[in-house]
């Protein structure tokens, strides 16, 4: 009887120790991954607040710098350009240096223009385009936390929230290991987007000179 | 009706005519071959356009010479997502390091592999050539499995005019490069002749 008690007790203690160790390791992992950040525990409250604050952003005009790092090849390519968003569902990205490329998303339609050709795409006819379009729009208009395409963990420091999104679907997992959104606490606008690929390569888009809620003409998103 | 028959016969004749009929074997001018032999692109980023059977794809292409003498070719879209990463090793072997599902078809991989191998000058590494003269051009060829890879210069052996891949009778692919330094050319055009496909590269100045 005693032996049985001791054994049960030992198993419980072991389980408890394991659980605590796991929690500790996960916390340490989060800290190790994002130094200076702690986990947001009340995710539901954060989601609610995030949705309310993001909804106040009707438009964004911003510059951006994009850095693509190829880890194994020790190569980085930096490009830059201009970004526009207008609620709802309208995004335009113009790459201006060192190449020109335009991408306009307007509802279910998309236009891409390189230095040779303009192509119009109905994103409804292409599942991958549909997903990429949705991710981009969800990220900037603050609805990404409701997306069923990702599981999300949220971290914070005194100025920034980090939203770490892990794809659920096999299609997205092929392209991204995680997408990490850095969101400013002062106005809930996106400061940067890190797209981490399964190979270890990474693309970071950093926004600067952001202007929120200024007048942006509908023609900016003409297809 | 007679005209139609004649037209079909003419078309068939044209289709069967060899692109290399007028080619004459000549002595291999080793000095010229060594001077013109393409050593391939070393390390550079390019904006890239691929037009294939009515479809247009654009993106960025990185060619990178690695410290172990292998070469890597990586194609990404403008937003940074990697579509493919091919490794061409110094011993001639090839490995697909990464390819997205949409491009992961044997025919597509082999087609791009051959095009990139021409751009990288891989068929000419061994340096065993046969030589021909056609019109005002000198052809230096290296037999491949079913085809021959050529590099072509003028009669004066002044510069590389193009790289070409052909079967016994037909020209299949040409690679033209422009710029002062052909190890990092300013622009490259890869054109297929057996179906409608063109790859255009323009160097990105960083």
Interface residues (C-beta under 8 A of the other chain):
Chain A: X66 X68 X70 X72 X73 X75 X77 X78 X79 X93 X95 X98 X99 X101 X103 X112 X114 X115 X116 X117 X119 X128 X171 X174 X175 X195 X197 X199 X201 X203
Chain B: X45 X47 X49 X56 X58 X60 X62 X64 X66 X72 X74 X76 X78 X79 X80 X81 X82 X85 X97 X98 X100 X101 X102 X200 X204 X205 X206
